[in-house]
Amino acid sequence: MASLRRIAVVGASLAGVRTVRSLRDRGFDGEVVLVGAEKRLPYDRPPLSKELLAGQVSLSDIQLLSDGDVSALNLDLRLGRRARFLDPGRKALELDDSETLHYDALVIATGSAPWMPPGWDRFEGVHLLRTADDALALRSAFQGSPRVAVVGGGFIGCEVASTARRLGCEVVLIEPYPAPMARVLGPEIAHGLAGIPLDAGVRLHCGTAVEGFDGGQRVERVRLQDGGVIDADVVVVGIGARPVTDWLSGSGVSVADGVLCDERCATSVTGVYAAGDVARWFNPLFGQAMRIEHWANASEQGAFVARAIIEGPDSGGFSSVPYAWSDQHGAKIQTAGVLQPADRVRIVEGTVEERRFVALYEREERLTGVVSVNSPRGMLTYRRLLAQRGSRGVRADDQVEPGVEPSPSA
Ligand SMILES: Cc1cc2nc3c(=O)[nH]c(=O)nc-3n(C[C@H](O)[C@H](O)[C@H](O)COP(=O)(O)OP(=O)(O)OC[C@H]3O[C@@H](n4cnc5c(N)ncnc54)[C@H](O)[C@@H]3O)c2cc1C
């Protein structure tokens, strides 16, 4: 640590903020520069599709850093500034206003950005949801109870549909898989859960994809590949995100659907680390490389990277059980582990009909993942089991060893 005078963190959001807090918690008293492309103080994203979109909380309620924190942490915070080039040979980071920052260690925490096919944004009324500004724009678009088409039935699309219904909008959800969330949860559980949006009044169009939109300046209709047409005043596109790595081109940092990292979250370039949605790291617990676009991972990995920088190889690897939650129409859906559609699914607590259950995903008698609905205690038990041995194999009826705790999250 003696030779570390300045640590630069690129991406002022969850993973980046957790890194800088953890650096200070661990006693690093050198310079910490946090560079963020957004102009706002860092904030939490999960409420953007839920409470903030519904108007139940304000932006100040979801801030990850206050002005007071910035002073207390002695941060050199550069907001509204985008990193545009990394030159590891000179340990130099170039920003979009041409300023060059030198660093001794650097953390890439540039997250992921939602994707939309070319031309779809030609129409007014077509929205993406990633930033606070996106959420505020969508909130005003939902005023007056418009007809809303949500394209994509992943977690974010389903949450937007839920909030839009709650605000009194007419909502249609379009998903190419046979049921919302089927890509992640597999067909069996996803079919069982389709009643949740249906009972809330969401119309589902599953098994077909969107071909394009029609309208004048504003969007008026969504054309489906099965020939269907849906009238819509507002369209929300939630069909996936891509890691933000374009600015690393030419830097020598290896990228392949994310920044490639070893188990310590170190990249192919000495002194450069990655954390959060952007990082594809080797998870020793599961014996495989993975990139995870969920809150708990960004939070834990951000904190770990600070440790990896300060402790060096003594830090060990970042072992983590992938975990996510989603709130839809009053139901809390949680997933943990590595779910595969081909896994055998076994309900061990509650029933799908009563919308309170725990489902285990198993391969060759080994537990690979767990999905729960309105059963946080059941989820915690199996998360602990997965944290114990990951892919080395745990059976669902194994006992949790004392002291095994997945990190706290919502
Ligand atoms: C609407 C929404 C709802 C969600 N809900 C849930 C949920 O319920 N449960 C759950 O588990 N997860 C949820 N997530 C996912 C979770 O929020 C993300 O996994 C988490 O935000 C990832 O944090 P991150 O810091 O890695 O990346 P991000 O939050 O994407 O932040 C990256 C930051 O880097 C900045 N940046 C990018 N390029 C540059 C550059 N070149 N220079 C400087 N800055 C740059 C970006 O502007 C951004 O501010 C949700 C996400 C969204 C969008």
The ligand as an ORCA input file, in Angstrom:
! r2SCAN-3c Opt
* xyz 0 1
  C     -34.370      0.359    -13.265
  C     -33.469     -0.632    -12.568
  C     -33.972     -1.405    -11.517
  C     -33.160     -2.354    -10.898
  N     -33.689     -3.103     -9.900
  C     -32.928     -4.056     -9.314
  C     -33.483     -4.892     -8.301
  O     -34.646     -4.769     -7.911
  N     -32.684     -5.853     -7.780
  C     -31.395     -6.047     -8.177
  O     -30.717     -6.968     -7.684
  N     -30.829     -5.245     -9.119
  C     -31.579     -4.270     -9.694
  N     -31.035     -3.463    -10.671
  C     -29.620     -3.667    -11.062
  C     -28.654     -2.823    -10.223
  O     -29.147     -1.544    -10.022
  C     -27.311     -2.797    -10.943
  O     -26.793     -4.111    -10.923
  C     -26.330     -1.821    -10.300
  O     -26.777     -0.504    -10.437
  C     -24.945     -1.960    -10.953
  O     -24.099     -1.004    -10.400
  P     -22.757     -0.561    -11.124
  O     -22.156      0.471    -10.228
  O     -21.963     -1.748    -11.491
  O     -23.197      0.071    -12.511
  P     -24.172      1.271    -12.877
  O     -25.198      1.432    -11.805
  O     -24.603      1.026    -14.272
  O     -23.238      2.565    -12.851
  C     -22.208      2.781    -13.747
  C     -21.932      4.261    -13.792
  O     -20.784      4.477    -14.620
  C     -21.003      5.626    -15.407
  N     -20.151      5.566    -16.597
  C     -20.286      4.776    -17.686
  N     -19.277      5.000    -18.573
  C     -18.490      5.951    -18.014
  C     -17.292      6.589    -18.431
  N     -16.702      6.287    -19.583
  N     -16.746      7.529    -17.625
  C     -17.337      7.839    -16.416
  N     -18.470      7.251    -15.975
  C     -19.041      6.307    -16.758
  C     -22.479      5.543    -15.736
  O     -22.973      6.804    -16.135
  C     -23.061      5.071    -14.406
  O     -23.388      6.142    -13.578
  C     -31.818     -2.503    -11.315
  C     -31.310     -1.713    -12.361
  C     -32.121     -0.787    -12.979
  C     -31.585      0.052    -14.112
*
